C-alpha cells in the first residue's frame, strides 16, 4: 500500500507540474531557455532566425 501511495503522489505531482506551463498553439514554437528550463516568450527572443540547430547571424 505504501508503494501505491508513492506512485499516486508522484503522478499527482507530475500532473500538477505539467499544468504550470502548458503547451498550446500560441507557444508551441517559442524558443527554449536552457538556464530556466522553460520557454521564452516570442517577444523576448533575441534573434528570431536563431534556433538550437542554427548559429546566430553575425552583422
N, C-alpha and C positions, 0 to 999 in steps of 0.2 A: 504494500500500500504506500509506503514511503517513496518508492521509486516512481509509482504512478503519480503521486502528488508533485514530485520534482519535474516530471515530464509536463504536467499540466501548467505548473508555474513557469517553466521555460517557454512553452508555446504561447502562453498569455503575454509574457514579456516580449517575445519576438513579434507578436501581432501588434502590441502597443507601440513598439519601436518603429514598425513598418508604417504605421499610421501617422507618424510625426512628419514625414517628408514624402508625401505621395507623389508618384509619377503619373502625369496626365498629359493630354495633348498640348497643354500650354508650356510644359517644361521638359518634354522628352528629349529635346535637342540641346539643352543647356550644357555649358562646359562643366567639367568635373574639377573640384578644388581638392588637390592631393593633401593639403595641410589639415583641412577640417573634415574631409571625407564626405562632403555633400556637394550639391550642385550650386554653381554660381548663377545668379540672375543674369539674363541676357544683357541688360544694360550695364553691368559691371565688367563684362568681358573686355579685355584689353585689345584684342585683335580678333575680329570675327573670322578671319581666314585661317587662324591657327587652331589646329586640333592636335591631339596627342600623337598622331601619325605624321603631321607636317610641322616643320620648324617655323618659328616666327620669321616674317619677312623683314629684311633689313632695308633701311631707307636709302 
